[in-house]
Amino acid sequence: MKFQTPSSSAARETGGVRSIGAIGMKIFLWGSAISLACTLAACQHSANAPEPSEASFLGLSGTVWRLVEVKSMDDALGSIRPDNAEKYTLTFNADGTIAARLDCNRGVGPWRNEIVEPSGGSLEIGPLAVTRALCPPPSIGEALAGQLGDVRAFIIEDGRMHMALAANGGILVWEPVAPQQ
């Protein structure tokens, strides 16, 4: 499912060509670096290498995030902000599972990232098992559940997590949820 918003005048003025901006470029460069690293890693397999589930990024383990924005790389689609960010959260558990609140639905599944960097790396989520309640509009829960399976990389910038979707499908922007006392 794709998000749609009115067409942008900036896209019309530039003939439909859109700059992906600094964050988009960083994610593109991360994706390129991840592809190269994965290719090189495949050539140097070690019997002592940890399983991917054992190499989960420790910085995400035990954290909770709420959705801030879904950015499309296409101006014609624009950006979507949830009506209530508390309805869309991700909890990264230390055991390699993720719990997702997707409006009135819930999802659970695995998460992992094989390349550990202080500010990001590769990230895979799912497949998620998701409840299928019909949430009242406006809800982006169903679309978000599908997009989480397309996450390929992330970076942390200015305290926010930017998840890059496969095939230049967009960026999911999350902010941390403060731990409850």
C-alpha atoms as an extended CHARMM CRD file, in Angstrom:
* protein
*
       181  EXT
         1         1  MET       CA              0.0000000000        0.0000000000        0.0000000000  PROA      1               0.0000000000
         2         2  LYS       CA              1.3520000000        3.4090000000       -0.9820000000  PROA      2               0.0000000000
         3         3  PHE       CA              0.6700000000        6.7110000000        0.7670000000  PROA      3               0.0000000000
         4         4  GLN       CA             -0.6770000000        9.4990000000       -1.3970000000  PROA      4               0.0000000000
         5         5  THR       CA             -0.7790000000       13.2340000000       -0.8310000000  PROA      5               0.0000000000
         6         6  PRO       CA             -1.3460000000       16.0970000000       -3.2400000000  PROA      6               0.0000000000
         7         7  SER       CA              1.3510000000       16.7100000000       -5.8080000000  PROA      7               0.0000000000
         8         8  SER       CA              4.0970000000       19.1650000000       -4.8490000000  PROA      8               0.0000000000
         9         9  SER       CA              4.6550000000       22.3480000000       -6.8050000000  PROA      9               0.0000000000
        10        10  ALA       CA              8.4080000000       21.9060000000       -6.2510000000  PROA      10              0.0000000000
        11        11  ALA       CA              8.3170000000       18.6550000000       -8.2020000000  PROA      11              0.0000000000
        12        12  ARG       CA              6.4920000000       20.3570000000      -11.0750000000  PROA      12              0.0000000000
        13        13  GLU       CA              8.9550000000       23.2710000000      -11.1230000000  PROA      13              0.0000000000
        14        14  THR       CA             11.9540000000       20.9650000000      -11.3610000000  PROA      14              0.0000000000
        15        15  GLY       CA             10.4180000000       18.6910000000      -13.9410000000  PROA      15              0.0000000000
        16        16  GLY       CA              9.6660000000       15.9600000000      -11.4180000000  PROA      16              0.0000000000
        17        17  VAL       CA             13.3070000000       15.6260000000      -10.3260000000  PROA      17              0.0000000000
        18        18  ARG       CA             13.6420000000       15.6390000000       -6.5340000000  PROA      18              0.0000000000
        19        19  SER       CA             16.6620000000       16.0390000000       -4.3350000000  PROA      19              0.0000000000
        20        20  ILE       CA             16.7040000000       13.3560000000       -1.6610000000  PROA      20              0.0000000000
        21        21  GLY       CA             18.2840000000       15.7240000000        0.8440000000  PROA      21              0.0000000000
        22        22  ALA       CA             21.0560000000       15.1610000000        3.3590000000  PROA      22              0.0000000000
        23        23  ILE       CA             19.3430000000       12.3680000000        5.2910000000  PROA      23              0.0000000000
        24        24  GLY       CA             18.3440000000       10.5640000000        2.1030000000  PROA      24              0.0000000000
        25        25  MET       CA             21.9130000000       10.8170000000        0.8150000000  PROA      25              0.0000000000
        26        26  LYS       CA             23.3160000000        9.4850000000        4.1050000000  PROA      26              0.0000000000
        27        27  ILE       CA             20.9470000000        6.5160000000        3.9620000000  PROA      27              0.0000000000
        28        28  PHE       CA             21.8720000000        5.9280000000        0.3140000000  PROA      28              0.0000000000
        29        29  LEU       CA             25.5620000000        5.9720000000        1.2430000000  PROA      29              0.0000000000
        30        30  TRP       CA             24.9060000000        3.6510000000        4.2240000000  PROA      30              0.0000000000
        31        31  GLY       CA             23.0610000000        1.2740000000        1.9170000000  PROA      31              0.0000000000
        32        32  SER       CA             25.9570000000        1.2860000000       -0.5330000000  PROA      32              0.0000000000
        33        33  ALA       CA             28.4600000000        0.6810000000        2.2730000000  PROA      33              0.0000000000
        34        34  ILE       CA             26.3040000000       -2.1150000000        3.6630000000  PROA      34              0.0000000000
        35        35  SER       CA             26.0920000000       -3.7960000000        0.2560000000  PROA      35              0.0000000000
        36        36  LEU       CA             29.8710000000       -3.6340000000       -0.1410000000  PROA      36              0.0000000000
        37        37  ALA       CA             30.4700000000       -4.8910000000        3.4100000000  PROA      37              0.0000000000
        38        38  CYS       CA             28.0340000000       -7.7690000000        2.9340000000  PROA      38              0.0000000000
        39        39  THR       CA             29.7580000000       -8.7370000000       -0.3120000000  PROA      39              0.0000000000
        40        40  LEU       CA             33.1760000000       -8.6770000000        1.3560000000  PROA      40              0.0000000000
        41        41  ALA       CA             31.8700000000      -10.5390000000        4.4100000000  PROA      41              0.0000000000
        42        42  ALA       CA             30.5350000000      -13.3140000000        2.1770000000  PROA      42              0.0000000000
        43        43  CYS       CA             34.0540000000      -13.8310000000        0.8550000000  PROA      43              0.0000000000
        44        44  GLN       CA             35.5660000000      -14.1390000000        4.3360000000  PROA      44              0.0000000000
        45        45  HSD       CA             33.3550000000      -16.6240000000        6.2130000000  PROA      45              0.0000000000
        46        46  SER       CA             34.7810000000      -17.6860000000        9.5410000000  PROA      46              0.0000000000
        47        47  ALA       CA             33.8360000000      -20.7680000000       11.5540000000  PROA      47              0.0000000000
        48        48  ASN       CA             33.8800000000      -18.5540000000       14.6700000000  PROA      48              0.0000000000
        49        49  ALA       CA             31.5840000000      -15.8700000000       13.2480000000  PROA      49              0.0000000000
        50        50  PRO       CA             28.5120000000      -15.2590000000       15.3950000000  PROA      50              0.0000000000
        51        51  GLU       CA             25.0440000000      -16.0420000000       14.1070000000  PROA      51              0.0000000000
        52        52  PRO       CA             23.2010000000      -12.9200000000       12.9220000000  PROA      52              0.0000000000
        53        53  SER       CA             20.7960000000      -13.1100000000       15.8890000000  PROA      53              0.0000000000
        54        54  GLU       CA             23.7970000000      -12.9500000000       18.2610000000  PROA      54              0.0000000000
        55        55  ALA       CA             25.1570000000       -9.8220000000       16.5420000000  PROA      55              0.0000000000
        56        56  SER       CA             22.0830000000       -7.6060000000       17.0460000000  PROA      56              0.0000000000
        57        57  PHE       CA             22.8870000000       -3.9240000000       17.4090000000  PROA      57              0.0000000000
        58        58  LEU       CA             23.1420000000       -3.3530000000       21.1490000000  PROA      58              0.0000000000
        59        59  GLY       CA             22.1030000000        0.2750000000       20.8090000000  PROA      59              0.0000000000
        60        60  LEU       CA             18.5550000000       -0.6570000000       19.7650000000  PROA      60              0.0000000000
        61        61  SER       CA             18.1380000000       -3.5530000000       22.1810000000  PROA      61              0.0000000000
        62        62  GLY       CA             15.7050000000       -2.6260000000       24.9440000000  PROA      62              0.0000000000
        63        63  THR       CA             14.5890000000        0.6470000000       23.3080000000  PROA      63              0.0000000000
        64        64  VAL       CA             11.1200000000        1.9100000000       22.3850000000  PROA      64              0.0000000000
        65        65  TRP       CA             10.4310000000        4.2750000000       19.4750000000  PROA      65              0.0000000000
        66        66  ARG       CA              7.3430000000        6.1670000000       18.2490000000  PROA      66              0.0000000000
        67        67  LEU       CA              6.6490000000        7.1100000000       14.6350000000  PROA      67              0.0000000000
        68        68  VAL       CA              7.2200000000       10.7430000000       13.7230000000  PROA      68              0.0000000000
        69        69  GLU       CA              6.9150000000       10.7070000000        9.9460000000  PROA      69              0.0000000000
        70        70  VAL       CA              6.8100000000        8.5610000000        6.8180000000  PROA      70              0.0000000000
        71        71  LYS       CA              8.8270000000       10.3030000000        4.0880000000  PROA      71              0.0000000000
        72        72  SER       CA              8.4510000000        9.3790000000        0.4520000000  PROA      72              0.0000000000
        73        73  MET       CA             11.3370000000        9.9130000000       -1.9370000000  PROA      73              0.0000000000
        74        74  ASP       CA              8.7320000000       11.1380000000       -4.4220000000  PROA      74              0.0000000000
        75        75  ASP       CA              7.3660000000       14.6810000000       -3.9600000000  PROA      75              0.0000000000
        76        76  ALA       CA              4.1080000000       13.5510000000       -5.5260000000  PROA      76              0.0000000000
        77        77  LEU       CA              3.5730000000       11.2920000000       -2.5040000000  PROA      77              0.0000000000
        78        78  GLY       CA              5.0500000000       13.6760000000        0.0830000000  PROA      78              0.0000000000
        79        79  SER       CA              5.2400000000       12.9250000000        3.8000000000  PROA      79              0.0000000000
        80        80  ILE       CA              2.7100000000       11.5070000000        6.2260000000  PROA      80              0.0000000000
        81        81  ARG       CA              2.6260000000       12.3040000000        9.9390000000  PROA      81              0.0000000000
        82        82  PRO       CA              0.5000000000       10.0990000000       12.1840000000  PROA      82              0.0000000000
        83        83  ASP       CA             -2.4950000000       11.7360000000       13.8690000000  PROA      83              0.0000000000
        84        84  ASN       CA             -1.1770000000       10.3990000000       17.2170000000  PROA      84              0.0000000000
        85        85  ALA       CA              2.4330000000        9.1470000000       17.4100000000  PROA      85              0.0000000000
        86        86  GLU       CA              1.6140000000        7.0700000000       20.5290000000  PROA      86              0.0000000000
        87        87  LYS       CA             -0.4700000000        4.7560000000       18.3080000000  PROA      87              0.0000000000
        88        88  TYR       CA              2.6210000000        3.6620000000       16.3380000000  PROA      88              0.0000000000
        89        89  THR       CA              5.5100000000        2.2930000000       18.4040000000  PROA      89              0.0000000000
        90        90  LEU       CA              8.3120000000       -0.2610000000       18.0980000000  PROA      90              0.0000000000
        91        91  THR       CA              9.9570000000       -2.0600000000       21.0290000000  PROA      91              0.0000000000
        92        92  PHE       CA             13.2980000000       -3.7470000000       20.2470000000  PROA      92              0.0000000000
        93        93  ASN       CA             13.7130000000       -6.6000000000       22.7480000000  PROA      93              0.0000000000
        94        94  ALA       CA             17.1180000000       -7.9860000000       23.7480000000  PROA      94              0.0000000000
        95        95  ASP       CA             16.0680000000      -11.4920000000       22.6610000000  PROA      95              0.0000000000
        96        96  GLY       CA             15.8910000000      -10.3990000000       19.0060000000  PROA      96              0.0000000000
        97        97  THR       CA             12.1080000000       -9.9230000000       18.9000000000  PROA      97              0.0000000000
        98        98  ILE       CA             10.2460000000       -6.7420000000       18.1390000000  PROA      98              0.0000000000
        99        99  ALA       CA              6.8130000000       -5.6900000000       19.4000000000  PROA      99              0.0000000000
       100       100  ALA       CA              4.9030000000       -3.2080000000       17.2430000000  PROA      100             0.0000000000
       101       101  ARG       CA              1.8600000000       -1.1280000000       18.0440000000  PROA      101             0.0000000000
       102       102  LEU       CA              0.2090000000       -0.3100000000       14.7290000000  PROA      102             0.0000000000
       103       103  ASP       CA             -2.7550000000        1.8740000000       15.6990000000  PROA      103             0.0000000000
       104       104  CYS       CA             -5.3890000000       -0.5570000000       17.0570000000  PROA      104             0.0000000000
       105       105  ASN       CA             -3.3760000000       -3.6160000000       15.9770000000  PROA      105             0.0000000000
       106       106  ARG       CA             -0.3000000000       -5.2890000000       17.4270000000  PROA      106             0.0000000000
       107       107  GLY       CA              2.5540000000       -7.1480000000       15.7470000000  PROA      107             0.0000000000
       108       108  VAL       CA              5.4630000000       -9.3170000000       16.8520000000  PROA      108             0.0000000000
       109       109  GLY       CA              8.3980000000      -10.7950000000       14.9810000000  PROA      109             0.0000000000
       110       110  PRO       CA             12.1840000000      -10.9490000000       14.7520000000  PROA      110             0.0000000000
       111       111  TRP       CA             14.6540000000       -8.1240000000       14.2120000000  PROA      111             0.0000000000
       112       112  ARG       CA             18.3650000000       -8.1600000000       13.5130000000  PROA      112             0.0000000000
       113       113  ASN       CA             21.1910000000       -6.1400000000       12.1390000000  PROA      113             0.0000000000
       114       114  GLU       CA             24.4220000000       -7.6990000000       11.0140000000  PROA      114             0.0000000000
       115       115  ILE       CA             26.6050000000       -4.6090000000       10.7590000000  PROA      115             0.0000000000
       116       116  VAL       CA             27.0770000000       -2.7760000000       14.0280000000  PROA      116             0.0000000000
       117       117  GLU       CA             27.9910000000        0.9080000000       13.8800000000  PROA      117             0.0000000000
       118       118  PRO       CA             27.5150000000        3.6110000000       16.5230000000  PROA      118             0.0000000000
       119       119  SER       CA             25.1250000000        5.5690000000       14.3250000000  PROA      119             0.0000000000
       120       120  GLY       CA             23.4250000000        2.8710000000       12.2690000000  PROA      120             0.0000000000
       121       121  GLY       CA             23.7780000000       -0.1140000000       10.0110000000  PROA      121             0.0000000000
       122       122  SER       CA             21.7340000000       -2.8100000000        8.3420000000  PROA      122             0.0000000000
       123       123  LEU       CA             18.3640000000       -3.6310000000        9.8810000000  PROA      123             0.0000000000
       124       124  GLU       CA             15.8530000000       -6.3570000000        9.1040000000  PROA      124             0.0000000000
       125       125  ILE       CA             12.4180000000       -6.5410000000       10.7020000000  PROA      125             0.0000000000
       126       126  GLY       CA              9.9890000000       -9.4210000000       10.3560000000  PROA      126             0.0000000000
       127       127  PRO       CA              8.1270000000      -11.1450000000        9.1450000000  PROA      127             0.0000000000
       128       128  LEU       CA              5.6130000000       -9.7840000000       11.6290000000  PROA      128             0.0000000000
       129       129  ALA       CA              2.5500000000      -11.6080000000       12.9020000000  PROA      129             0.0000000000
       130       130  VAL       CA             -0.0600000000       -8.8270000000       13.0600000000  PROA      130             0.0000000000
       131       131  THR       CA             -3.6100000000       -8.7000000000       14.3940000000  PROA      131             0.0000000000
       132       132  ARG       CA             -6.1600000000       -7.6160000000       11.7670000000  PROA      132             0.0000000000
       133       133  ALA       CA             -8.6630000000       -5.3680000000       13.5590000000  PROA      133             0.0000000000
       134       134  LEU       CA            -10.2800000000       -2.6510000000       11.4430000000  PROA      134             0.0000000000
       135       135  CYS       CA             -8.9140000000        0.5880000000       12.9170000000  PROA      135             0.0000000000
       136       136  PRO       CA            -10.9670000000        3.7780000000       12.5470000000  PROA      136             0.0000000000
       137       137  PRO       CA             -9.6650000000        6.2960000000       10.0010000000  PROA      137             0.0000000000
       138       138  PRO       CA             -7.2320000000        7.9130000000        9.6270000000  PROA      138             0.0000000000
       139       139  SER       CA             -4.9860000000        4.9080000000       10.1990000000  PROA      139             0.0000000000
       140       140  ILE       CA             -1.6550000000        4.0860000000        8.6030000000  PROA      140             0.0000000000
       141       141  GLY       CA             -1.2110000000        0.8980000000       10.6570000000  PROA      141             0.0000000000
       142       142  GLU       CA             -1.8080000000       -1.5740000000        7.8360000000  PROA      142             0.0000000000
       143       143  ALA       CA              0.5300000000        0.2270000000        5.4260000000  PROA      143             0.0000000000
       144       144  LEU       CA              3.1800000000        0.6300000000        8.1280000000  PROA      144             0.0000000000
       145       145  ALA       CA              3.0570000000       -3.0950000000        8.9410000000  PROA      145             0.0000000000
       146       146  GLY       CA              3.8850000000       -3.8470000000        5.3000000000  PROA      146             0.0000000000
       147       147  GLN       CA              6.6410000000       -1.2390000000        5.1440000000  PROA      147             0.0000000000
       148       148  LEU       CA              8.4370000000       -2.5530000000        8.2340000000  PROA      148             0.0000000000
       149       149  GLY       CA              9.2350000000       -5.7060000000        6.2390000000  PROA      149             0.0000000000
       150       150  ASP       CA             10.9580000000       -3.4900000000        3.6460000000  PROA      150             0.0000000000
       151       151  VAL       CA             13.3760000000       -1.8610000000        6.1280000000  PROA      151             0.0000000000
       152       152  ARG       CA             17.0000000000       -2.4370000000        5.0620000000  PROA      152             0.0000000000
       153       153  ALA       CA             19.1280000000        0.0870000000        6.9790000000  PROA      153             0.0000000000
       154       154  PHE       CA             18.9520000000        2.7870000000        9.6050000000  PROA      154             0.0000000000
       155       155  ILE       CA             20.8800000000        5.7500000000       10.9570000000  PROA      155             0.0000000000
       156       156  ILE       CA             20.5260000000        7.6490000000       14.2100000000  PROA      156             0.0000000000
       157       157  GLU       CA             20.7300000000       11.4020000000       13.6540000000  PROA      157             0.0000000000
       158       158  ASP       CA             19.8040000000       14.1500000000       16.1180000000  PROA      158             0.0000000000
       159       159  GLY       CA             18.3500000000       11.5020000000       18.4110000000  PROA      159             0.0000000000
       160       160  ARG       CA             15.9460000000       10.1820000000       15.7880000000  PROA      160             0.0000000000
       161       161  MET       CA             16.0990000000        6.8800000000       13.9620000000  PROA      161             0.0000000000
       162       162  HSD       CA             15.7040000000        7.0240000000       10.1720000000  PROA      162             0.0000000000
       163       163  MET       CA             14.8470000000        3.6370000000        8.6250000000  PROA      163             0.0000000000
       164       164  ALA       CA             15.4910000000        3.2880000000        4.9030000000  PROA      164             0.0000000000
       165       165  LEU       CA             13.0520000000        1.1660000000        2.9060000000  PROA      165             0.0000000000
       166       166  ALA       CA             14.1000000000       -1.1220000000        0.0500000000  PROA      166             0.0000000000
       167       167  ALA       CA             14.1920000000        0.1510000000       -3.5260000000  PROA      167             0.0000000000
       168       168  ASN       CA             14.2380000000        3.8120000000       -2.4640000000  PROA      168             0.0000000000
       169       169  GLY       CA             10.7550000000        3.3060000000       -1.0260000000  PROA      169             0.0000000000
       170       170  GLY       CA             11.0790000000        6.0610000000        1.5510000000  PROA      170             0.0000000000
       171       171  ILE       CA             12.2040000000        6.7110000000        5.1030000000  PROA      171             0.0000000000
       172       172  LEU       CA             10.4310000000        5.9700000000        8.3700000000  PROA      172             0.0000000000
       173       173  VAL       CA             11.4010000000        8.5150000000       11.0460000000  PROA      173             0.0000000000
       174       174  TRP       CA             11.1250000000        7.5090000000       14.7230000000  PROA      174             0.0000000000
       175       175  GLU       CA             11.8610000000        9.2480000000       18.0200000000  PROA      175             0.0000000000
       176       176  PRO       CA             12.7570000000        7.4970000000       21.2710000000  PROA      176             0.0000000000
       177       177  VAL       CA             10.1450000000        7.0010000000       23.9590000000  PROA      177             0.0000000000
       178       178  ALA       CA             11.4460000000        7.8770000000       27.4200000000  PROA      178             0.0000000000
       179       179  PRO       CA             11.4900000000        4.8710000000       29.7690000000  PROA      179             0.0000000000
       180       180  GLN       CA              8.6480000000        4.8520000000       32.2760000000  PROA      180             0.0000000000
       181       181  GLN       CA              9.6500000000        5.2490000000       35.9050000000  PROA      181             0.0000000000
